[in-house]
Amino acid sequence: MVTSRRVTLASRPQNQVALSDFGSDEVELPPLQDGEFLMNVEYLSIDPTIRGWMSYDTYLPKIGIGDVIRSAGAGEILESRNPYFPVGMRVFGMPGWQDHAVLNGAVPIPEGVTYEQALSVFGVTGLTAYVGLEDIGKPQPGETVVVSGAAGGVGSIAGQIAKIKGARVIGLAGSEQKCRWVVDELGFDDCIDYRSEDIGRGLSRTCPDGIDVYFDNVGGETLNEVLARINDHARIILCGAISQYDSSAPPTGPANLINAIPRRALLKGFIILDHMDRAAEASQAMGAWMQEGRLVAKTYVREGLESAPAALQDLFTGANLGKTLVRV
Ligand SMILES: NC(=O)c1ccc[n+]([C@@H]2O[C@H](COP(=O)([O-])OP(=O)(O)OC[C@H]3O[C@@H](n4cnc5c(N)ncnc54)[C@H](OP(=O)(O)O)[C@@H]3O)[C@@H](O)[C@H]2O)c1
């Protein structure tokens, strides 16, 4: 009999996530059925969407009280009753916040790809940046692309892809140190520290010719200020709105939305789970750019299953630089 240590949902946060919203337990896992395999969970992907799943039904139902926290993760197969997933194979999938999980499907990790890469640049995070830009943003050489959450997992990759496409790229991030990293290490053209500079003033300063593409990871006031400065036929990629995830107050609408009409702008949301068939294409492109030294992927790793709740909090305080993971 295999046991699993789990982090569970103790209560639904109303505003900011508290450590007391989580519980922990140890359960015996059921014996494997045909088609199932047992994963030794080695890494967890810590994603802002988990905050939504703790409180609301969104594109997936909310997590039940007492249930394991839903999460992507990666690890090695220890036992298997599925011929496609043999013992010893490394995979990523949705094990939840626990150290062992019974699954019936996952994605094999190719040889030479580390767990950290599989859950960042070659996983959902990289795919989100890739699909958002390829399908919605479509940046052209010389256009101005603005990326919020620029020093985070998705934003750091999105901005670098836009540079590879020949655009002028401006980031927004929450500290001077993050802005320096985005410009000096990732090659963005400029970066606005939105905590020390007024967002509207920063956008006017760095985007004198207006904004053609906006990769929105934060929503709220940043989206509103971007909308005031878009060019004709601008494309707004509605990827996330982290500034609104942990507030119980009704969100205020962007007052400048009306500008999308005369500017003939496109605003399009997407959920990456609908685009998993693009994973091979994205990984191939990203792998080539990494080999050419044009794409840098950074991870921010916390140690131990018990650190997962604090790692989720880090996304909201901005403690992370790059993609946030937990090494179980
Ligand atoms: N549509 C999809 O399918 C999909 C898939 C994956 C992710 N997403 C979304 O993509 C966004 C980025 O996700 P990620 O996993 O890469 O997270 P991340 O960017 O690595 O981490 C979140 C970052 O958000 C910033 N932040 C936190 N509170 C903020 C606020 N009030 N205002 C502005 N910025 C704030 C923090 O950076 P600073 O220090 O710079 O503030 C923090 O580092 C999230 O909105 C997420 O929900 C969407």
The ligand as an SDF file (V2000), in Angstrom:
LIG
                    3D

 48 52  0  0  0  0  0  0  0  0999 V2000
   -4.8850   32.0010  -20.1420 N   0  0  0  0  0  0  0  0  0  0  0  0
   -4.1930   30.9390  -19.7580 C   0  0  0  0  0  0  0  0  0  0  0  0
   -4.4530   29.8110  -20.1530 O   0  0  0  0  0  0  0  0  0  0  0  0
   -3.0610   31.1290  -18.7730 C   0  0  0  0  0  0  0  0  0  0  0  0
   -2.0990   30.1280  -18.5740 C   0  0  0  0  0  0  0  0  0  0  0  0
   -1.0520   30.3630  -17.6710 C   0  0  0  0  0  0  0  0  0  0  0  0
   -0.9930   31.5740  -16.9940 C   0  0  0  0  0  0  0  0  0  0  0  0
   -1.9640   32.5060  -17.2040 N   0  0  0  0  0  0  0  0  0  0  0  0
   -1.9280   33.7960  -16.5380 C   0  0  0  0  0  0  0  0  0  0  0  0
   -0.7050   34.4040  -16.8670 O   0  0  0  0  0  0  0  0  0  0  0  0
   -0.3300   35.3030  -15.8100 C   0  0  0  0  0  0  0  0  0  0  0  0
    1.1210   35.0010  -15.4040 C   0  0  0  0  0  0  0  0  0  0  0  0
    1.1720   33.6960  -14.8680 O   0  0  0  0  0  0  0  0  0  0  0  0
    2.5700   33.0840  -14.3910 P   0  0  0  0  0  0  0  0  0  0  0  0
    2.2920   31.6960  -14.0070 O   0  0  0  0  0  0  0  0  0  0  0  0
    3.5980   33.3860  -15.3770 O   0  0  0  0  0  0  0  0  0  0  0  0
    2.8370   33.9170  -13.0590 O   0  0  0  0  0  0  0  0  0  0  0  0
    4.0850   34.8660  -12.7910 P   0  0  0  0  0  0  0  0  0  0  0  0
    3.9890   35.9980  -13.7660 O   0  0  0  0  0  0  0  0  0  0  0  0
    5.3140   34.0650  -12.7570 O   0  0  0  0  0  0  0  0  0  0  0  0
    3.8060   35.3690  -11.3140 O   0  0  0  0  0  0  0  0  0  0  0  0
    2.8300   36.3040  -11.0560 C   0  0  0  0  0  0  0  0  0  0  0  0
    3.4010   37.7280  -11.1120 C   0  0  0  0  0  0  0  0  0  0  0  0
    2.3250   38.6370  -11.1200 O   0  0  0  0  0  0  0  0  0  0  0  0
    2.7640   39.8770  -10.6300 C   0  0  0  0  0  0  0  0  0  0  0  0
    1.7000   40.4640   -9.8060 N   0  0  0  0  0  0  0  0  0  0  0  0
    1.1750   39.9850   -8.6630 C   0  0  0  0  0  0  0  0  0  0  0  0
    0.2030   40.8050   -8.2100 N   0  0  0  0  0  0  0  0  0  0  0  0
    0.1250   41.8320   -9.0910 C   0  0  0  0  0  0  0  0  0  0  0  0
   -0.6680   43.0100   -9.1790 C   0  0  0  0  0  0  0  0  0  0  0  0
   -1.6080   43.2950   -8.2630 N   0  0  0  0  0  0  0  0  0  0  0  0
   -0.4590   43.8600  -10.2170 N   0  0  0  0  0  0  0  0  0  0  0  0
    0.4860   43.5860  -11.1510 C   0  0  0  0  0  0  0  0  0  0  0  0
    1.2730   42.4870  -11.1330 N   0  0  0  0  0  0  0  0  0  0  0  0
    1.0910   41.6210  -10.1170 C   0  0  0  0  0  0  0  0  0  0  0  0
    4.0270   39.6150   -9.7990 C   0  0  0  0  0  0  0  0  0  0  0  0
    5.1240   40.2550  -10.4600 O   0  0  0  0  0  0  0  0  0  0  0  0
    5.5610   41.7760  -10.1050 P   0  0  0  0  0  0  0  0  0  0  0  0
    6.5820   41.6730   -9.0200 O   0  0  0  0  0  0  0  0  0  0  0  0
    6.0820   42.2480  -11.3940 O   0  0  0  0  0  0  0  0  0  0  0  0
    4.3140   42.4810   -9.6550 O   0  0  0  0  0  0  0  0  0  0  0  0
    4.2250   38.1070   -9.8960 C   0  0  0  0  0  0  0  0  0  0  0  0
    5.5680   37.7430  -10.0500 O   0  0  0  0  0  0  0  0  0  0  0  0
   -1.3220   35.1060  -14.6920 C   0  0  0  0  0  0  0  0  0  0  0  0
   -2.3170   36.1100  -14.7690 O   0  0  0  0  0  0  0  0  0  0  0  0
   -1.9290   33.7490  -15.0180 C   0  0  0  0  0  0  0  0  0  0  0  0
   -3.2160   33.5870  -14.5010 O   0  0  0  0  0  0  0  0  0  0  0  0
   -2.9890   32.2960  -18.0800 C   0  0  0  0  0  0  0  0  0  0  0  0
  1  2  1  0
  2  3  2  0
  2  4  1  0
  4  5  1  0
  4 48  2  0
  5  6  2  0
  6  7  1  0
  7  8  2  0
  8  9  1  0
  8 48  1  0
  9 10  1  0
  9 46  1  0
 10 11  1  0
 11 12  1  0
 11 44  1  0
 12 13  1  0
 13 14  1  0
 14 15  2  0
 14 16  1  0
 14 17  1  0
 17 18  1  0
 18 19  2  0
 18 20  1  0
 18 21  1  0
 21 22  1  0
 22 23  1  0
 23 24  1  0
 23 42  1  0
 24 25  1  0
 25 26  1  0
 25 36  1  0
 26 27  1  0
 26 35  1  0
 27 28  2  0
 28 29  1  0
 29 30  1  0
 29 35  2  0
 30 31  1  0
 30 32  2  0
 32 33  1  0
 33 34  2  0
 34 35  1  0
 36 37  1  0
 36 42  1  0
 37 38  1  0
 38 39  2  0
 38 40  1  0
 38 41  1  0
 42 43  1  0
 44 45  1  0
 44 46  1  0
 46 47  1  0
M  CHG  2   8   1  16  -1
M  END
$$$$
